[in-house]
Structures are given as C-alpha cells and as structure tokens.
C-alpha cells in the first residue's frame, strides 16, 4: 500500500467535514524535575468513559477522585494510580454527585449532591461503603474546599452569581465574605490561606482569603479571565488555557508564561486541574479530539486491553471493507471477535506509518503484525459524539 492510495482516500472523504462533538475525559500526567526544570510527561486517560467525567481531586498521593457518569447518573469514581484500577464510591439513585474532595482527618469524601428533586446540598460519603450524611443545611454550594477539619470555604449560589462563604460544620454557621467569585478554590501551599478568583474587575484577580480573620488580599492578575487554576508545591500557579498550561510565580513575576502545550497529544479545552499532595502527579480534564480517541483505540489494541479498546467505539459501531462491504455491526459483535483475537495473538502489534486528519475522520496507513505475519492496511475512522462510529478497512 503506498501514499497514492491515501491521496485518493483523502479526496473521497474531503467533501464531508463534520466536526464531531467532544468527549470529556480525566487525564493523568507525571510531574518530573530535570536539572531544576519541571516537566509533565506520560499523559494518559484514566476515566475512559462515555459522557461526563470531570472535577478531579487527589484523595492521597496514589488515589484520584472525580465525578463520572454511568447509567444516567453521576457518581464518585476512585482511580488507583499504582494498580490502574477504577471503582465507584457512590451509587445514589435519587441524585448525582459532583466535586468530590477528601475530608481532612477522615476516611471519607465530601461531594455536592444534586437530587432529582432539584435539592443541592453538600454530603459526606464513606470511602469504604459510600454511605452518606448531609454536612451543611440551607446552603446551595456550587464548589468548595476544606480549610481544616471544621471549616469549609465555598462558592455558593447567591442572588447574582457565586458568593464566597466560610462555613463551620460544627455549628452550621455561614459567613458571606465576597461576591462574584469563580469556581476555582484552593489551599495555598505553605500558607494558612485559601485562593479564589474575583470577577469584579477586568481582568479578573486571583485573591487570598484568611478564613479565620476574613482578610482578603490580591495575589495576581488572572490570565485571560480563565476559570481554572491550581497551585504547585513551589508556590507557582498553573492556569488552563485551551491546549496550553500557563504558569506564574506571583511573588516574583507579573507576567504569565507558557508552561506546557498538549495540542500534539490531541487534547483540547483543558479545564479542572489538580496536583497530588506530594507534587508527583497532575490531573486535568480535557475534551478529546477525534485523533486522540483513535490513538486511544490503537494503544488499547497494542496492549490487547479489551475493555479500553471497546470503550473507544459506539454501541452501534459499523465496520466495512472498502468501499462499503459490511463486515461487522454493533459493539457486542466487536467484543466477541476481538476477545478471541487478543487471547490467541501474543505477537499482535500495529504501527502507524502515516496519518491524515480531516475533520472527524482519521485515515491511518498501518503496518500490522499478527501470528508471525506482517501486512499493510488503511483504516478510515469516523468519530461521532466522542466515539468511533464507523470504520472502513482497505487491505
């Protein structure tokens, strides 16, 4: 198979450039320091789930919590970094959970629960069995952070936007200290302060709050009025800007600088970033491009990871032999075929020699090895709603 055939395929498929809807996923990266320079490497998808996966936070150095949609509701997911396993903490038929955070001094997590009745409250969930108890009454919290074991700082729904509220869980008292704030609330490393984003000016400001005294100070100007930030252990702030992470040392600099670009990884619209307690990992939420979804499929294929492989396909996947000879329909049929194939083919490997991207279509020239034989093929992937909906093979 040579490049001429790829050029013909490009012409065949270039007339219909449909932009696919994106699929939100939670990614994990390793933070590494080399010669005094901080780098982020090995981005990998840890949610691998259709629908809403968002709001990651670190329960500890090796465990990430996030909200994940399954069976029509959003539950608290728990990912173990060492074992690469995903489990669920909550299963609440009458509601969905969002923004899970570890509660200081307890083997439990707090999360905002939105009931089917419309009631929105903050609950505590056992990390072991998911049993829940309401934490704060009469406060509709949008986002929150724990200052200590008894103090919560939240962005609560006010009359006009979000209000900054300090709550005491022992006596259920609430003090509203600031109006018109953003969703990013964080403990500042090495200081007994909470950071928040003030939207009362243009550009926005990153400010600090002392929850005990109520004192508020300006830290720095926000980059491009972006909503999502986090703090590194060295006191630097990281902000998410589409396909790029920006950085500033607010004690030394006034200007933000580019920290990491992820566009070559096929990751778009970065949001919701979190750093592990020991500073060794970064988690972020992205919208996957069609190329990233196809690459996830290829990585799972080479690893013979059936679950991850199937997750990249739609339930009604259609596979054809070029140009339009039906080969296979439906994920169940795909599972049956590839389960046996993965189990019986230890030398399975596919390497991409050329890739062309046209809207939601990915055209790969592939060198495939299986059962001691090597052959060339062209695979035409069509991605819709974050999944591979159609695949056409030319061998």
C-alpha positions in Angstrom: 0.0 0.0 0.0 1.6 3.4 -1.0 0.9 7.0 -0.4 -1.0 7.3 -3.7 -3.9 5.3 -2.3 -4.0 7.5 0.7 -4.2 10.6 -1.5 -7.2 9.1 -3.3 -8.9 8.4 0.0 -8.4 11.9 1.1 -10.3 13.1 -2.0 -13.1 10.7 -1.4 -13.7 11.9 2.2 -12.8 15.6 2.0 -16.2 16.8 0.9 -17.9 16.0 4.2 -16.0 17.7 7.0 -18.3 17.1 10.0 -17.0 18.4 13.3 -17.7 15.7 16.0 -18.9 16.6 19.4 -16.3 16.2 22.1 -16.0 13.7 24.9 -14.8 15.0 28.3 -12.2 12.8 30.0 -10.0 12.9 33.0 -6.2 12.7 32.3 -3.2 12.0 34.5 0.3 13.2 33.9 3.6 12.6 35.8 5.5 15.7 37.1 9.2 15.3 36.8 12.0 17.7 37.6 15.2 17.5 35.5 18.1 20.0 36.1 15.8 22.3 38.0 13.2 22.4 35.3 9.7 21.0 35.9 8.2 18.8 33.1 4.9 16.9 32.8 5.1 13.6 30.9 3.1 10.5 30.1 -0.4 11.9 29.7 -3.0 9.1 29.9 -6.7 8.8 30.0 -7.8 7.4 33.4 -11.6 7.7 33.0 -12.2 6.1 29.6 -15.9 6.6 29.9 -18.6 7.9 27.7 -20.2 11.1 28.9 -19.3 13.4 31.8 -16.0 12.8 33.6 -14.9 15.9 35.5 -13.7 17.6 38.7 -10.7 15.5 39.7 -9.0 15.8 43.1 -6.4 13.8 44.9 -7.6 11.7 47.9 -3.9 11.0 48.5 -0.7 10.5 46.5 -2.0 7.4 44.8 -5.7 7.9 44.6 -7.8 10.3 42.4 -11.5 11.1 42.9 -13.7 12.5 40.2 -17.3 12.7 39.0 -18.2 10.2 36.4 -21.5 9.5 34.6 -22.9 5.9 34.5 -26.4 4.6 34.0 -27.8 8.1 33.6 -26.4 9.5 36.9 -23.1 11.0 38.0 -21.3 9.1 40.8 -18.0 9.5 42.6 -15.2 7.5 40.9 -12.0 6.4 42.6 -8.9 5.7 40.5 -5.8 3.9 42.0 -2.6 5.1 40.2 -0.5 2.1 41.3 -2.9 -0.6 40.2 -4.5 1.3 37.3 -8.0 0.3 38.6 -11.2 2.3 38.7 -14.0 1.8 41.2 -17.1 3.8 42.3 -17.7 5.1 45.8 -21.3 6.2 45.4 -24.4 4.9 43.8 -27.3 7.3 44.6 -30.5 6.6 42.7 -32.1 9.8 43.9 -29.2 12.1 42.9 -25.8 12.7 41.4 -22.5 13.7 43.0 -20.1 16.4 41.9 -16.7 17.9 43.0 -15.6 15.1 45.4 -12.8 16.1 47.9 -11.1 14.3 50.8 -12.3 15.4 54.2 -9.3 16.2 56.4 -8.8 13.7 59.2 -11.4 11.2 57.9 -11.7 8.2 55.6 -14.4 9.9 53.7 -15.0 12.4 50.9 -17.3 15.4 50.6 -19.3 16.0 47.4 -22.1 18.2 46.2 -25.2 16.1 45.6 -27.9 17.3 43.2 -31.1 15.3 43.8 -33.7 14.6 41.2 -36.0 16.9 43.1 -33.6 19.8 42.4 -32.2 19.9 46.0 -28.5 20.7 46.0 -26.5 20.1 49.2 -23.1 19.1 50.4 -22.8 15.5 51.7 -20.1 13.3 53.3 -19.5 9.8 51.8 -17.6 6.9 53.3 -14.7 5.9 51.2 -15.4 2.2 52.1 -19.1 1.7 51.5 -20.5 5.0 50.1 -22.9 5.7 53.0 -23.7 9.4 53.1 -24.6 12.1 55.6 -25.6 15.7 54.9 -22.9 18.1 56.0 -24.4 21.6 55.6 -28.0 22.5 55.6 -29.6 25.6 53.9 -26.6 26.4 51.7 -26.6 25.7 47.9 -22.9 25.1 47.3 -21.5 25.1 43.8 -17.8 24.5 44.6 -15.9 24.0 47.9 -12.6 23.4 49.6 -11.7 22.3 53.1 -9.6 24.7 55.1 -9.4 22.4 58.1 -11.5 19.7 59.7 -14.3 22.0 60.7 -14.0 24.9 58.2 -15.3 24.9 54.6 -14.8 27.7 52.1 -17.3 27.6 49.2 -18.6 29.3 46.2 -22.3 29.2 46.9 -25.2 30.2 44.7 -26.2 33.8 45.5 -28.6 36.3 44.0 -26.2 37.2 41.3 -23.6 34.6 40.6 -21.4 32.8 43.2 -20.7 34.2 46.7 -17.6 33.3 48.8 -18.9 31.7 52.0 -17.0 30.4 55.1 -18.9 27.7 56.9 -18.4 26.0 60.3 -19.5 22.4 60.2 -19.9 22.1 64.0 -22.4 24.9 64.4 -23.6 25.2 60.8 -22.8 28.9 60.7 -22.2 30.7 57.4 -20.4 34.0 56.7 -20.6 35.5 53.2 -17.4 37.5 52.7 -17.3 38.3 48.9 -19.5 38.4 45.9 -19.0 37.3 42.2 -16.3 34.7 42.5 -15.1 31.9 40.3 -15.2 28.1 40.8 -11.5 27.6 41.5 -10.9 27.3 45.3 -7.6 26.0 46.6 -5.4 25.9 49.7 -2.2 27.8 49.1 0.8 25.6 49.7 2.8 26.5 52.9 0.2 29.1 54.0 -3.0 29.1 56.0 -4.8 30.8 53.2 -7.4 29.9 50.5 -7.1 31.3 47.0 -10.1 32.3 44.9 -10.8 34.2 41.7 -12.5 37.6 41.9 -14.6 38.5 38.8 -15.3 42.1 40.0 -12.8 43.6 37.6 -11.4 43.2 34.1 -9.1 41.4 34.1 -10.1 39.1 36.9 -7.9 38.8 40.0 -6.5 35.9 42.0 -7.0 36.7 45.7 -6.3 35.1 49.0 -8.6 34.6 52.0 -7.8 34.0 55.6 -10.9 32.1 56.7 -10.2 32.8 60.4 -9.8 36.6 60.1 -11.7 37.3 56.9 -8.8 39.2 55.5 -8.6 39.3 51.7 -5.6 40.3 49.6 -4.8 40.4 45.8 -2.2 37.9 44.7 -2.0 38.4 40.9 -4.0 39.2 37.7 -5.7 36.2 36.2 -4.6 35.1 32.7 -7.2 35.8 30.0 -10.1 35.6 32.6 -9.7 31.9 32.8 -11.7 29.9 35.5 -9.4 27.0 36.3 -6.1 27.2 38.2 -4.2 25.1 40.8 -1.0 25.6 42.9 2.2 23.7 42.6 4.2 23.0 45.8 6.8 25.6 44.8 4.2 28.4 45.1 3.6 28.7 41.3 0.1 29.0 39.9 -0.9 26.9 36.9 -3.8 28.0 34.7 -5.6 26.1 31.9 -5.8 27.8 28.6 -7.4 25.7 25.9 -4.5 23.3 24.8 -1.9 25.0 27.0 -1.0 25.3 30.6 0.2 28.7 31.7 2.4 29.4 34.8 3.2 32.3 37.1 5.3 32.8 40.2 3.2 35.5 41.8 5.9 36.5 44.3 8.5 37.2 41.6 6.7 37.9 38.3 3.8 39.8 36.9 3.5 38.1 33.6 2.2 34.6 32.8 4.4 32.3 30.7 3.7 29.1 28.8 4.3 26.0 30.9 3.1 23.0 28.8 1.5 22.5 25.4 -0.7 19.5 24.9 -2.0 20.2 21.4 0.3 17.5 19.9 -1.4 15.0 22.2 -4.8 15.6 20.7 -6.1 17.2 23.9 -8.4 20.2 23.7 -10.0 22.7 26.1 -8.2 21.9 29.3 -10.0 22.6 32.5 -10.2 21.5 36.1 -6.6 20.9 37.1 -5.3 19.3 40.3 -1.9 18.4 41.7 -1.2 15.5 44.0 -0.1 16.2 47.7 3.4 15.1 47.0 3.6 17.1 43.8 4.4 14.0 41.6 1.2 13.9 39.5 -1.1 16.3 37.7 -4.7 15.6 36.8 -6.8 17.6 34.3 -10.0 17.5 32.3 -9.9 17.7 28.6 -12.1 17.3 25.5 -10.7 14.6 23.3 -10.1 15.3 19.7 -11.1 12.6 17.1 -7.3 11.9 16.7 -6.9 11.2 20.5 -9.8 8.9 20.5 -8.4 6.9 17.6 -5.0 6.8 19.3 -6.5 5.5 22.5 -8.0 2.7 20.4 -4.6 1.9 18.8 -2.9 1.9 22.2 -5.5 -0.4 23.7 -5.2 -2.7 20.6 -1.4 -3.0 21.0 -1.9 -3.7 24.8 -4.6 -6.2 24.0 -6.7 -4.3 26.6 -10.2 -5.4 25.5 -12.1 -3.1 27.9 -10.2 0.1 26.9 -10.4 -1.0 23.2 -14.2 -1.4 23.2 -14.7 1.8 25.1 -13.5 3.9 22.1 -16.3 2.5 19.9 -20.0 3.5 19.8 -22.6 0.9 20.7 -23.8 0.7 17.1 -20.3 0.7 15.5 -20.3 -0.2 11.8 -17.2 -1.8 10.2 -16.8 -2.1 6.4 -14.4 -3.5 3.9 -13.6 -0.7 1.4 -15.6 0.8 -0.2 -18.9 -0.3 1.5 -19.0 -4.1 2.1 -20.5 -4.8 5.5 -18.1 -6.5 7.9 -19.4 -6.1 11.4 -22.2 -4.2 13.2 -22.5 -3.5 17.0 -20.2 -3.5 20.0 -21.3 -6.9 21.1 -20.1 -8.4 17.8 -16.9 -6.4 18.1 -16.3 -7.7 21.6 -16.8 -11.3 20.6 -14.4 -11.1 17.7 -11.6 -9.2 19.4 -11.8 -11.1 22.7 -10.8 -14.3 20.9 -8.3 -12.4 18.7 -6.5 -10.8 21.6 -6.3 -14.0 23.6 -4.9 -16.0 20.6 -2.4 -13.5 19.2 0.5 -12.8 21.5 2.6 -11.1 18.8 -0.1 -8.6 17.9 1.1 -5.1 17.0 0.0 -2.2 14.8 2.3 0.7 13.9 1.1 3.9 12.2 3.2 4.9 9.2 1.1 7.8 8.0 -1.9 9.7 9.5 -4.2 12.2 7.8 -6.9 14.1 9.8 -9.9 15.6 8.0 -12.5 17.0 10.5 -13.9 14.0 12.4 -12.2 11.5 10.0 -8.8 9.9 10.7 -7.1 8.0 7.9 -4.2 5.7 9.0 -1.7 3.8 7.0 -1.0 0.8 9.3 1.7 -1.9 9.4 0.1 -4.8 11.2 1.9 -7.8 12.7 -0.1 -10.9 13.8 0.6 -14.6 14.1 4.0 -14.2 12.6 2.9 -12.3 9.5 3.1 -8.6 8.6 0.8 -6.8 6.2 -0.2 -3.2 5.3 -3.7 -1.8 5.6 -5.5 1.6 5.5 -8.1 2.2 8.2 -10.6 5.1 7.9 -12.1 6.0 11.3 -15.2 8.3 11.6 -15.7 9.7 15.1 -19.1 11.0 16.4 -20.0 12.1 19.9 -16.6 11.1 21.3 -16.7 7.5 19.9 -15.6 5.7 16.7 -18.9 5.2 14.9 -17.7 3.8 11.6 -14.5 2.1 10.5 -13.6 1.1 6.9 -10.6 -1.2 6.1 -8.7 -1.3 2.9 -6.2 -4.1 2.7 
